[in-house]
Amino acid sequence: AIRLFTMHNLMFYLKLMADIRRAISSGTFTDILQSYAAL
């Protein structure tokens, strides 16, 4: 169970960082920031 939890968290942060890089490149960082802050 711990391994699955760890893998889930790693995938979440990898996706988060990819989304942040994409948002910075496209100039929509504030939009992505607001969508993640709502979690």
C-alpha positions in Angstrom: 0.0 0.0 0.0 2.8 2.4 0.8 4.4 1.8 -2.6 1.2 2.6 -4.4 0.7 5.8 -2.4 4.3 6.8 -3.2 3.8 6.1 -6.9 0.6 8.1 -6.9 2.3 11.1 -5.3 5.2 10.9 -7.7 2.9 10.9 -10.7 0.9 13.8 -9.3 4.1 15.9 -8.9 5.5 14.9 -12.2 2.2 16.0 -13.9 2.1 19.2 -11.8 5.6 20.1 -12.9 4.9 19.4 -16.6 1.7 21.5 -16.3 3.7 24.3 -14.7 6.4 24.2 -17.4 3.7 24.2 -20.2 1.8 27.1 -18.5 5.0 29.2 -18.1 5.8 28.7 -21.8 2.3 29.6 -22.9 1.9 32.5 -20.5 -1.0 31.0 -18.6 0.8 30.3 -15.3 -1.8 32.2 -13.2 -4.6 30.0 -14.6 -2.8 26.8 -13.7 -2.0 28.2 -10.3 -5.6 28.9 -9.6 -6.7 25.5 -10.8 -4.3 23.7 -8.5 -5.0 26.1 -5.6 -8.6 25.0 -5.8 -7.6 21.4 -4.9 
